[in-house]
Amino acid sequence: MHDNLHIPEAAFAALPGHAVIALDGPDSVAFAQAQFANDLGTLPVGQWQWNAWLSAKGRVIAVFMLCRPAADTLWLVLADGRAEVLATQLQRFVFRRKVKLAVRTDLHVGGRFQPPARAHGNVLDSDGDANDFDLGTTALPRTLRLSSHPFVEDEGFQTRWREADLRLGLPRLDDSAVEQWTPQQIGLDRLSAYSVKKGCYPGQEIVARTHFLGKAKRVAQLVEVPAGTQPGATLHHGEQTAGSVASVGGTLALAVLPIESEGLALQLGDVPVQRQPLLEGLAR
């Protein structure tokens, strides 16, 4: 680990923990459509979307980029590890479908805080051995790259990237947060990462009911937190519990709080917590 190595802004740095699961075969799209929360029935080759895998109770197991590099191939680009575990869990639902799941250990993930040369929105740029994705906005430009060549690691860069994810409303779910939150609670609607109109998928009934009956009473809000804050930490308003931290990066966190709590003073222990605005524009 090159903790103090300076990474030039134009260069890509490694994003450890990120991994790719490939689904290959004539049934790959049908399999993913039945398992995942977003509608990929109209996703063209060369494009990607945000997507999620939910439990039967409508809780989020994983959030990922779902890319279609070829007609019968899908890539799940995971930011929070657990690729081997997720691939094993997904394999249980393959049954007789013609689809092969594999963790692509030959693909390395890197990023930089510069806009892509050609990728834009949900259109990826494939150029030989590199696949670039637009993972930013005008206010916060970023490029994510998949490559067969490894990238230099830099701990400071990793923290900046994770903080940027949270600023843009992308939740990063540690092990303790798996199956804890509904898509609405952690803001996946801001990313257009799930569908309430497509056919059946695990958790769909609960997601649709929450959406159409307007029963989402808690939503993700960006807050500043003390260094070392962990997911699950409790936020208070005076003596009352207000909500809890779902995702942390550096000194920023996405906290799941009641909708009506906006404007209330918050504390984490004895430390006042300040809200920050979420940046728009990462929906794909």
PyMOL commands that set and color helices and strands:
alter all, ss='L'
color gray80, all
select helices_A, chain A and resi 28-35+83-91+155-167+175-177+204-213+259-261
alter helices_A, ss='H'
color red, helices_A
select strands_A, chain A and resi 13-14+19-24+47-54+60-70+73-78+100-103+108-112+125-127+130-134+143-147+218-224+234-237+240-249+252-258+266-268+271-273+275-276
alter strands_A, ss='S'
color yellow, strands_A
deselect
rebuild
show_as cartoon
